[in-house]
Amino acid sequence: MIATSAIDEIVDFIAKQNPNQVLAFKASKATKNRVFKLINKSKVAKLGEKERAELDSYLLLEHLMRLAKIKAYQVLHS
């Protein structure tokens, strides 16, 4: 697990680069489709090790981007 302070540093860095672009960022349709496919597959069967790691990576990245968007919003409105 990544230490919270490391996550905070990365989120701050991303959010402050260009807050408007951070807020506007959306994953591509292909990425969304892949994530949904993995989530749906995980509901009906056990994912293989590579697929589980891939899904975990997507979920971590989504969490980081949500935090970065919150921070970017705060940067723009402070």
SULCORZI-V324408 format. One record per residue. N is the residue number from 1. RES is the residue in three letters. SS is DSSP state (helix for helix, strand for strand, loop for the rest). Layout:
n->N res->RES ss->SS
n->N res->RES ss->SS
//
This chain:
n->1 res->MET ss->loop
n->2 res->ILE ss->loop
n->3 res->ALA ss->loop
n->4 res->THR ss->helix
n->5 res->SER ss->helix
n->6 res->ALA ss->helix
n->7 res->ILE ss->helix
n->8 res->ASP ss->helix
n->9 res->GLU ss->helix
n->10 res->ILE ss->helix
n->11 res->VAL ss->helix
n->12 res->ASP ss->helix
n->13 res->PHE ss->helix
n->14 res->ILE ss->helix
n->15 res->ALA ss->helix
n->16 res->LYS ss->helix
n->17 res->GLN ss->helix
n->18 res->ASN ss->loop
n->19 res->PRO ss->helix
n->20 res->ASN ss->helix
n->21 res->GLN ss->helix
n->22 res->VAL ss->helix
n->23 res->LEU ss->helix
n->24 res->ALA ss->helix
n->25 res->PHE ss->loop
n->26 res->LYS ss->loop
n->27 res->ALA ss->loop
n->28 res->SER ss->loop
n->29 res->LYS ss->helix
n->30 res->ALA ss->helix
n->31 res->THR ss->helix
n->32 res->LYS ss->helix
n->33 res->ASN ss->helix
n->34 res->ARG ss->helix
n->35 res->VAL ss->helix
n->36 res->PHE ss->helix
n->37 res->LYS ss->helix
n->38 res->LEU ss->helix
n->39 res->ILE ss->helix
n->40 res->ASN ss->helix
n->41 res->LYS ss->helix
n->42 res->SER ss->helix
n->43 res->LYS ss->helix
n->44 res->VAL ss->helix
n->45 res->ALA ss->loop
n->46 res->LYS ss->loop
n->47 res->LEU ss->loop
n->48 res->GLY ss->loop
n->49 res->GLU ss->helix
n->50 res->LYS ss->helix
n->51 res->GLU ss->helix
n->52 res->ARG ss->helix
n->53 res->ALA ss->helix
n->54 res->GLU ss->helix
n->55 res->LEU ss->helix
n->56 res->ASP ss->helix
n->57 res->SER ss->helix
n->58 res->TYR ss->helix
n->59 res->LEU ss->helix
n->60 res->LEU ss->helix
n->61 res->LEU ss->helix
n->62 res->GLU ss->helix
n->63 res->HIS ss->helix
n->64 res->LEU ss->helix
n->65 res->MET ss->helix
n->66 res->ARG ss->helix
n->67 res->LEU ss->helix
n->68 res->ALA ss->helix
n->69 res->LYS ss->helix
n->70 res->ILE ss->helix
n->71 res->LYS ss->helix
n->72 res->ALA ss->helix
n->73 res->TYR ss->helix
n->74 res->GLN ss->helix
n->75 res->VAL ss->helix
n->76 res->LEU ss->helix
n->77 res->HIS ss->loop
n->78 res->SER ss->loop
//
